[in-house]
Amino acid sequence: MEKVRINIAIDGHSSSGKSTMAKSLAKELNFVYIDTGAMYRAAALFCIKERLIEGNEIDERRIPTAIERMYIAFKYNAKTEQSEIHLGGANVEQEIRSMEVARRVSLVAAVPEIRHKLVNIQQRMASSGGVIMDGRDIGTVVMPKAKLKFFITADVEIRAQRRYEELKEKGVETTLGDVLHNIQERDRIDTTRAVAPLRKAEDSIVMDNTNLTIDEQFDFLLSHSRKAIAEA
């Protein structure tokens, strides 16, 4: 019998560990992983390069024309054994992880035209099933009919500490205070924006990982995923 290829949606707050867990889960289940956060970061980088952002304001009048030139795609890197984000044909996997991009991504993600374009791409990617996708509106907008939905969260100070340590390991110069402020601001924008705000889908399973180890988080997600696949 052919194996059922369900879709799994993982939503949650900024720096809650969604991407790390989604990648590990996809590898274990042999599913396709799609990092929508990287897509919005790439869109933010595009807007920065196109000078569409001034301070905390984005020139939404120029967005419809500008995004016609915005080409975002994932390409598999055999060396890293991971799919990496490309913008206009160039690998920007490292460039999108900067604090400059982090400070702009929620602003850019709130623009309806950008969300519409990226959601269409994401839905095409998920159309054949067997996809694990993480982001802010996956279970509510992108894949509302996903067989399994998770909502991941954690205490904001714990999230900031984890993100700060991750950035330090990558050699990014910042402070814990700056990271905490950035996450708090992203939470505010993500939950209050008019288009597709961050919220928990009614049928999602909540995982608060404030006091959970990486292994405990993974075991939680994997057990629910295997159950959902068996039921399908």
Secondary structure by P-SEA (a helix, b strand, c coil): cccbbbbbbbbbccccaaaaaaaaaaaaacbbbbcaaaaaaaaaaaaaaaccccccccccccccccccccccbbbbbccccbbbbbccccccccccccaaaaacaaaaaacaaaaaaaaaaaaaaaccccbbbbcccccccccccccbbbbbcccaaaaaaaaaaaaaaacccccaaaaaaaaaaaaaaaaccccccccccccbbbbbcccccaaaaaaaaaaaaaaaaaac
